[in-house]
Amino acid sequence: MVFFRGRQPATSIWRRFRSGLDGFTFVHESDYYAAHIVANAERAADLFAVLLQHLPPAVDVALTDLRGTHAWKGEHIALPDVQGAMGRLKVPLATTGGVEVAVYTADDQVTLNPHLELFIYARTDRWLYQLLGLGLEERTVLRTRSWKASRRAFDPAPELSDAVAAAAERLGLTAVPMP
């Protein structure tokens, strides 16, 4: 998705297309900050892509397809390659979910869970300002979709599973045992 910038600040564009459910919680634990972001499925996939832009040029990736028995990991992957692979997966992910994608460094982790909720873990509070800049509202409590669903909760989606496997191969990720 491409946004053309004019005189209107980028945050007002994000506000225009958000649903009433968009929001996030932000907490400071003893040694890290955590954000939990809930939005509609398409917006969550879009936000994931936008948030990846704020990571360094090389990242580690963990990819898990909960419909099958496939999981992959890779280290020091070029961020543009990850962004390209996630861009190809955006529509099938938003349609069916069931895949967890974690992109991380020593200081930050951005995760899209199988229920299309976003989680950010970081050593600093910099993500709070990024989320506010995207027009998301900070809340004290969010209605979550990720409460204790099993792998069987996701209907088969062979096209998505094939696309995830192709993305893992394209990124040079290594197969690992399911967590």
C-alpha positions in Angstrom: 0.0 0.0 0.0 1.4 3.4 -0.9 0.5 6.7 0.7 1.2 9.9 -1.0 2.2 12.6 1.3 0.9 16.1 0.8 0.3 18.9 3.2 -1.7 16.5 5.4 0.4 14.8 8.2 0.8 11.0 7.8 -1.0 10.4 11.1 -4.2 11.9 9.8 -4.1 9.4 6.9 -3.8 6.5 9.4 -6.7 7.8 11.4 -8.9 8.0 8.4 -8.6 4.3 7.7 -8.6 2.8 11.2 -11.4 0.9 12.7 -12.9 1.8 16.1 -11.0 -1.2 17.5 -7.5 0.0 16.7 -5.5 0.6 19.8 -2.6 -0.5 21.9 -1.4 -1.1 25.4 2.1 -0.1 26.5 3.7 -1.4 29.7 7.1 -1.2 31.2 8.3 -4.4 32.8 11.5 -4.6 34.9 13.9 -4.8 32.0 11.8 -4.2 28.8 8.8 -2.4 27.3 5.9 -4.3 25.8 3.2 -3.1 23.4 0.2 -5.1 22.4 -1.6 -3.8 19.3 -5.1 -4.8 18.2 -6.6 -3.8 14.9 -8.7 -5.4 12.1 -6.9 -8.1 10.2 -5.9 -6.0 7.2 -4.7 -3.1 9.3 -2.7 -5.5 11.5 -0.9 -6.8 8.4 -0.3 -3.3 7.2 1.0 -2.1 10.6 3.4 -5.0 10.8 4.9 -3.9 7.5 5.1 -0.3 8.6 6.7 -1.3 12.0 9.4 -3.3 10.3 10.7 -0.1 8.7 11.9 1.0 12.1 14.3 -2.0 12.6 18.0 -2.0 11.6 19.2 -3.3 8.2 19.9 -6.9 9.4 17.4 -8.8 11.5 16.7 -12.3 12.8 13.4 -14.0 11.8 11.3 -16.8 13.2 8.4 -18.1 11.2 5.8 -20.6 12.3 2.9 -22.1 10.4 0.5 -23.3 13.0 -1.6 -25.2 10.5 1.2 -27.6 9.9 4.3 -28.8 11.6 6.6 -26.2 10.0 8.8 -23.6 11.7 11.9 -21.8 10.4 14.5 -19.4 11.8 17.2 -17.3 10.3 19.8 -14.8 11.5 21.2 -11.7 10.0 18.7 -11.5 7.2 18.6 -8.3 5.2 15.6 -6.2 6.3 14.5 -5.3 2.7 14.3 -9.1 1.9 12.2 -9.6 5.0 9.9 -6.7 4.0 9.5 -8.1 0.5 8.7 -11.6 1.7 6.2 -10.2 4.3 4.7 -8.0 1.6 3.9 -11.1 -0.5 2.3 -12.7 2.5 0.2 -9.8 3.6 -3.0 -10.6 1.8 -3.1 -14.3 2.6 -2.1 -13.6 6.2 -4.8 -11.0 6.7 -7.3 -13.4 5.1 -6.7 -16.5 7.2 -4.1 -15.9 10.0 -2.6 -18.9 11.6 1.1 -17.9 11.1 3.4 -16.3 13.6 6.1 -14.1 12.3 8.7 -12.7 14.7 11.4 -10.2 13.4 13.9 -9.3 16.0 17.3 -7.9 17.0 19.1 -7.8 20.3 17.1 -4.7 21.3 13.7 -5.0 19.6 11.1 -7.7 18.6 8.1 -7.1 16.4 5.7 -10.1 16.2 2.5 -10.7 14.3 0.8 -13.6 16.0 -1.5 -16.2 14.5 -4.6 -14.2 15.5 -3.3 -11.1 13.7 -2.4 -9.2 16.8 0.9 -7.3 17.1 3.4 -7.5 19.9 6.5 -5.4 20.4 9.1 -6.0 23.0 12.0 -3.5 23.3 14.7 -2.3 25.7 13.6 1.4 25.2 10.2 3.2 25.0 10.8 4.4 21.4 7.9 2.3 20.1 5.4 4.2 22.1 6.1 7.3 20.0 6.0 5.3 16.8 2.6 3.9 17.6 1.2 7.3 18.6 2.6 8.7 15.4 0.6 6.1 13.4 -2.6 7.4 15.0 -3.2 4.4 17.3 -4.8 5.2 20.6 -3.1 4.0 23.8 -5.6 2.2 26.1 -5.5 0.6 29.5 -7.3 -2.6 28.3 -7.8 -4.2 24.9 -10.2 -6.9 23.8 -7.9 -9.6 22.6 -8.4 -12.5 20.1 -5.5 -14.6 21.2 -6.9 -16.3 24.2 -5.7 -19.9 24.3 -6.6 -21.2 20.8 -5.0 -24.5 19.7 -3.5 -25.3 16.4 -6.7 -27.1 15.4 -8.5 -23.7 15.7 -7.2 -22.7 12.3 -8.9 -24.2 9.2 -6.5 -25.7 6.5 -5.2 -23.1 4.1 -2.8 -24.9 1.8 -2.2 -21.8 -0.4 -1.0 -19.8 2.7 1.1 -22.7 3.9 2.8 -23.0 0.5 3.4 -19.2 0.4 4.9 -19.3 3.9 7.2 -22.2 2.9 8.2 -20.3 -0.2 9.0 -17.2 1.9 11.1 -19.2 4.3 13.0 -20.7 1.4 13.4 -17.2 -0.3 14.8 -15.8 2.9 17.2 -18.8 3.4 15.6 -19.7 6.8 16.4 -23.1 8.4 13.7 -25.5 9.4 13.5 -26.0 13.1 11.3 -28.2 15.4 7.9 -26.7 16.2 8.0 -24.8 19.4 
